[in-house]
């Protein structure tokens, strides 16, 4: 083996080692980024769960009525035509019959 062949072989080995090391470093950095994004996703899912619970709590009609009464706000019926709720029609008819009698 002559000197030229030895130098070319050495350059080839160093180049191959550099490519392998570069790929390993790239794989590690992508792994760290994936772990960071996974951690962020878990935090956002937890935050979403907490906020959804708060929204459900604030939308509770009984809670709204209680807080409006505590604040001293009057509860007025909506303006316009009031339609009976399902299941309430029978009660209204019974009240009308009682008034007639």
C-alpha positions in Angstrom: 0.0 0.0 0.0 1.5 3.3 -1.0 1.2 6.7 0.7 -1.5 8.1 -1.6 -3.8 5.2 -1.0 -3.2 5.4 2.8 -4.1 9.2 2.8 -7.2 8.6 0.6 -8.3 5.8 3.0 -7.7 8.0 6.0 -9.7 10.9 4.5 -12.5 8.4 3.7 -12.6 7.1 7.2 -12.6 10.6 8.8 -15.4 11.7 6.4 -17.4 8.6 7.2 -16.9 9.2 11.0 -17.9 12.9 10.6 -21.1 11.9 8.7 -22.0 9.3 11.4 -21.3 11.7 14.3 -23.3 14.4 12.5 -26.3 12.1 12.1 -26.1 11.0 15.7 -26.1 14.6 16.9 -29.0 15.4 14.6 -31.0 12.4 16.0 -30.3 13.6 19.5 -31.4 17.1 18.8 -34.6 15.9 17.2 -35.2 13.6 20.2 -34.8 16.5 22.6 -37.2 18.7 20.5 -39.8 15.9 20.4 -39.6 15.5 24.2 -40.0 19.3 24.7 -43.0 19.4 22.4 -44.5 16.4 24.2 -44.1 18.1 27.5 -45.6 21.3 26.1 -48.6 19.3 24.7 -49.2 17.7 28.1 -49.1 21.2 29.8 -51.6 22.6 27.2 -53.9 19.6 27.5 -54.0 20.1 31.3 -54.6 23.8 30.9 -57.4 23.0 28.4 -58.9 20.6 30.9 -58.9 23.2 33.7 -60.4 25.9 31.4 -63.1 23.6 30.2 -64.0 22.8 33.8 -64.2 26.6 34.6 -66.4 27.2 31.5 -68.8 24.4 32.5 -68.9 25.8 36.0 -69.7 29.3 34.8 -72.4 28.1 32.4 -74.3 26.4 35.2 -77.8 28.1 35.3 -78.3 27.5 39.0 -75.0 29.2 39.7 -75.8 32.1 37.4 -79.2 32.7 39.1 -77.6 32.5 42.6 -74.8 35.0 41.7 -77.3 37.4 40.1 -79.4 37.3 43.2 -76.4 37.8 45.4 -75.4 40.8 43.2 -78.9 42.2 43.6 -79.8 42.0 39.9 -83.5 41.5 39.2 -84.5 38.5 37.2 -86.9 39.7 34.5 -88.6 37.5 31.9 -87.4 38.1 28.3 -89.3 40.6 26.2 -91.5 39.4 23.4 -93.6 36.3 23.1 -92.9 33.8 25.8 -93.3 30.2 24.7 -93.9 27.5 27.3 -91.1 25.1 27.9 -91.7 21.4 27.0 -93.5 19.7 29.8 -94.8 22.9 31.3 -97.9 23.1 29.1 -99.8 20.7 31.2 -99.1 22.7 34.3 -100.3 25.9 32.7 -103.5 24.2 31.5 -104.1 22.9 35.0 -103.7 26.4 36.4 -106.2 27.8 33.9 -108.7 25.1 34.9 -108.2 25.9 38.6 -108.8 29.6 38.0 -112.0 29.0 36.0 -113.4 26.8 38.8 
